[in-house]
Amino acid sequence: LIENPPIYENLSARENLKVRQLLLGTDENRIDEVLQIVSLTNTGKKKAGQFSLGMKQRLGIAMALLGEPELLILDEPTNGLDPIGIEELRELIRSFPEQGITVILSSHILSEVQLLADKVGIISGGILGYEGALKQGDNLEDLFMNVVRKNWKAGEIHG
C-alpha cells in the first residue's frame, strides 16, 4: 500500500472494494469482512473523496486485504493523520500478525517504527546497514544515526 491509496473518490467504500473484488475475482462476501476489519462498515453511501485521511488509509488497507495476503507492505501509513487516526491505524497494524499477515512498514518516523515493529532493517545509501530484533529500551534513533554515519564514512573513503 503506497502512501496515498489508489481509491476512486467518487465511489463509496463498498463500491471501491467491489471494483477491486471484481478485478481480483475474490468472493464478494470478503468485502463485508474487510470493511469490518478496518472499521468502515458505517460509511454507507458517503463518497471516499469525503473521507478523512485516516479513513482513506483504512480503505486502502481494506483493498489490500481483499486478496487475503500473507504479506502487507505499508509505506508511511500514518503520514498526515491526526493523533486519533494514528492510534486507530496502529491498532489495526498490530492486529495483522495475529491474523497470519506479515507486515513490512516503511517509515522515516522512527518513533512510529519503534511503536509498531519487533524487527527493523535500516537502509542507508541503498545498503541494508542493519537488520535485527528491536528490544524494549533500544534507542532506534541512535541505531539509525550510527548506521547512516557508518555508511556515509564508508562512502567517503571509497568514493
N, C-alpha and C positions, 0 to 999 in steps of 0.2 A: 504494500500500500504506500503510494507516494504521499508526499506532504499534503497535497491538495487532492482529495479523492476525485476521480472522474465520474461525477454524477450529472444527471440531467436535471437542471434547475427547475424546469417546467413540469416535472413529474413528481408525484408523491414518493415517499419511501417505498411503499409497496410496489408502485409502478416501476421504480428504478430497479428493484430486486427482481421483478417479473421479467424485465428486459434481460438482465444478467442470467436469470434462471433458464430462459429460452435459449440463450447462447450456449450455456453450459450443458443443457439437456438434463438438468437435475430434476428431482421430484419437486413439484410445486408446493408440497407441504413444508419443505425446507424453508420457504420464505417466512412463515409464521415462527418457525424455530429460531431463525437468526434475528428476526425483529425482537423476539423476547430476550435473546442473549444480550443484545445491545441496548435494551430498554427503549425501543422506538415503537412499541405496539399502539400507543395512543396518539399517533400523529395524524391519523385519519387521511383526509384529502389535502392536507397542507402541503404546498409545493416545497420541494427541497431547497429552492432558492430563498425561502423564508426561514430556513433552519438557522440556528446558531452555529458557530464554528464547531462546537463540541458535538452537536447533533450530526453535522455533515461528516465529521470524523467517524462517528459511530456508524453512520450509514455506509461509509467506505469500508469499514471493518466488516459490516454485515455482508456487503457484496463479496468481500474476500472469503468470508466463511461459507458462502453458499456451496462451494465445491468440496466442503469438508477437508480442508488442507491439513497436512501433518506439520507444515512449516508456514509460519506467517512472518513476513519481513515488513517491519514498520519503520518508515523514515520520518523522524521528527514528529511523532504522533501528537505531542502536546503543544506544539508550536502555535502561538496565537490564542490559546484557550485561557479562559478566566480560571481562578482557583478552584471553583466548584467543578467546572468541566475537566480540569486536570485530574482532580481526585476521582471523579467518575471513570475517566479513561484509565487511570492507574489500576483501579479495582478490576475493571474489565480485563486489562492486560494480564494482571496477576492470576486471573481465573483460567487462562488458556492452558497452562501446563497441566492443570487438574483434568482438563478435557483431552489430554494427549496431544496438544498442539505445542510445538517448539516455537518460541518467539525470538527473532533476531531484531534488535532495536538499534537503530542508528540515530545518534543524537550528539549535538555539541553541548548540550546542557548536562554537565557531569553530575550535578546534584540529582537530576531526574534519573539518570542511569543508575546511580547509587541506590536509589529507592526501589528500582524495578529489577535490576539484574542480579543474578547469582554468579555469572561468569562474564568476563569482559575481554574484549580484544581491542587493542589500541593501534590504529593505523596512522602513521606519520610519513609523509613523503612517499606514499604508495607502498610502504613497507609495514608489514604486521610486526610491530615492535614489542608487543606484549600480548600474551594470552594466558588467562588463568582465572581461578576462582576469586570471587570478591567476598572477603570476610568482613564481618561486622567490625568496625573500628578502623578498617583500611581507609586511607585518605586517597580517594580516586584522583583528586586534583593534583596532588604531589606525584602520584604514579604517572599520570598523564604528562605532566611537565618534565619529569625525568626521562621518559621515553622520547618525547619530542626533542629535548635538548641533546640527548644521545644521538639521535638520528640527524639532527642539524649539524652537530660537530663532525659526525662521520662523513656527511655530505660535503662539509667544508674542507676536510682533509683530502677526500677523494675527488672533489670537484675541481 
